[in-house]
Amino acid sequence: MDKIIGRNLRLLREANRFTQEQVAECLGITRSAYSNYELGEREMPIDVLERAADLLGIELDMFFEGDEKKVRSMMACAFRIDELNATDLAQIADFKRIVKNYLKMNNLLTE
């Protein structure tokens, strides 16, 4: 399972054009710890995984998705911006969390 999570982390990080260093800083962990998560060598704590989901603009369960095509379809929120600092990344994560919650509420209202 850690290999699937790691693959999905890498795909989504690269789609957003974030470096491992940027993501690690935003998540409050070291780059080497983040690298181990991407490689599937360590299990990522759920609180860190939740923050990563916000930053990457996905639902938490998408990290566990085995179908790479489904993961790639979730890359609609990928921002392609260079030279972001930790504050910028935190604001992007907050914004993406708002968008995800809006989409969830909208789906509930239209069911």
N, C-alpha and C positions, 0 to 999 in steps of 0.2 A: 504494500500500500504506500509506503514511504517513497518508492520509486515513481509511482503515479503522481503523487502530490508534488514531488520534486520536478518532474517533467512539466506539470501544469504551471508551477511557479515560474519556471524558466520561460515557457512559451508566453505567458502573460506579461512577465517582466520585460522580455524582449519586444513584445508588441507595443508596450508603452515606452520603449526606448529608455528604460531606467537602467542604471548600473546596479550591480550587486551592492556597492557601497551606498548608493542613494537609498535603496530599499532597506538595507540593514539599519541605516541611521534613522530612517522614519519609523522603523519597527522597534528601535531601542535595543538592538542587538549588534554584535560584531559582524563584520563582513565574513569572517571565517565561519562563524556559526550559520549565517545565512547560506553560504556556499555549501555547507554540509547538508542543509535542508534541501537545497536544489538538487544535490547529488543523490539524495535519498539515503544518506548515511546516518542521519539522526532524525528522530521524530520531532516535529515542530509542535510546541505547546499550543493548545487551542486558543489562548488569548492572543498569541502572536499570529496565528493563522487567521483569526477574525480581523485583526488590524491589517493584515496583508490583503484580505478580501476587500476591505474598504478601499485601500489604496489602489488596488487593481480593478475595482469596479465590478466585482462579481459576487454572486451568492457563495457562501461558504461551501456548500456541497459541490460546487464546480471543481474544487481541488481534488475531489475523490472520483471524478469522472474519468473512466477508462477510455472513452471514445475521443480521440484527439480532434476529430471534426467538430464535435459538440463544443469542445473547449475553444477552438478557433472561432466558432460562431459567437462566442461571448466577448470577443475582442472589440465590440462596437464602442466601448467606452475608452479605448486606448488613446491617450493623449500623446502626441508626438512633439514634445517640446524639449529643448536642450537647456542645460545650465540651470537646473532646478536645485534649490537648497532644501534643507529639512523642513523649514516653515512652509515653503511652497508645496511640498509633498503632503504635509499634514492637511493643508487647506484643500488640496485635490482629493484626498481621502474623505474629508468631511463632505465635500460636494458630491462625490460619487455615492456616499452613504445616503444622502438626501435623495438623489435620483433613484437609487435602488428602492428605497422606501416608497417613493411616489409611484413607481411602476408596480410595486406589490399592491398598494392601495387601489390603484387604477384597475388592476386585474381583478381584485376582489369585487369592485363595484360593477364591473361589466360581466361577471359570471352569472 
